[in-house]
């Protein structure tokens, strides 16, 4: 497929230099997919009529069952969001001292450790997968290490077997942040069945959502039982508290949205897949732009379109491209720039962490995510790719003008 021609006749027409933006309305990354609104309202009405709004209600149980039908995991426990889910998993696992975690992830993965007084020990990622690099874990293990956290970034499964053998060898817990990976598989086995536990996010920006919400999947009955107590203050019965717990419960309205959202799973994935294939065809023609390609033999949700910008070839930095695209109302994102180690409180606690995170630093300065999902049309995708190709074609001129205008 050839890239559409961009309607611009000269760089002065770019919005960054005073022209009109290509799109009148902003195009977002992470626009929620809204399922059948009538079904959602019916469910919410039912909940209001039954006067059961939260605390392990019938819709939460139905949502857990529906998620379980996808993961196939024995226990699927709904929580208020993935971050509280990670917190109670880390706590239930008895994580303490130090836990090895990638810095190239959403801040919540790491904050959940720090919040519990656990020291995150940042491990570098592998350049092609963006996952924690199993080869780099061993030197980080100390007598204080209690666990490893892998993140199935962009929905692509981590190197789960390698991580498991390291965890087993050193008697460490293994948790996966599966916030991006609901509906994805590894060697034909659904995510939700690896490590000690895996945590999915159903935040509004995920391809399926419960407004806010998460699910912890595990095949370990003891852990599941504990997690069910921990999400509800540690209550094991009326007037009986057996654990230090918090309030991590999902409410019925969120579960109503979650169930409704799940009903449109196949359509949303199909749309994401078609968008992905279109981007793939168009982006591969642009010099200096590479992008994460999913293994089509596996189950995928295709919810992230992730580019890497090689500035030597594009002759514009990732950040210059980012700023130019924003001005055109294409609100591309830089997930997960600049890496958790460069954000508070880690940047001041571990000011030298970047020294052994060379790949993280490099990737964090190259990535860009593009809009996808049901809110974007194929025509808009073609226009985005045409714009990007045109910008890179005119890189020398644009770069000189940016310099001139001090931008
Ligand atoms: N682990 C990983 C690897 C994660 O990526 C995340 C979350 C977590 C753990 C924790 O999961 P949760 O505790 O959230 O369940 C967003 C999300 O808030 C966050 O859930 C997500 N990852 C992260 C990748 O993206 P922001 O800071 O980018 O959100 P925001 O407000 O900029 O929204 C993104 C775009 O979506 C905007 O352009 C606007 C649009 N949007 C957003 C919302 C909420 C809408 O159009 N409608 C909406 O309702 O973090």
Boltz pocket constraint, residues with backbone or C-beta under 6 A from the ligand:
constraints:
  - pocket:
      binder: B
      contacts: [[A, 28], [A, 29], [A, 30], [A, 31], [A, 32], [A, 80], [A, 81], [A, 82], [A, 83], [A, 84], [A, 105], [A, 106], [A, 108], [A, 109], [A, 151], [A, 177], [A, 179], [A, 180], [A, 200], [A, 201], [A, 202], [A, 203], [A, 204], [A, 205], [A, 213], [A, 214], [A, 331], [A, 335]]
      max_distance: 6.0
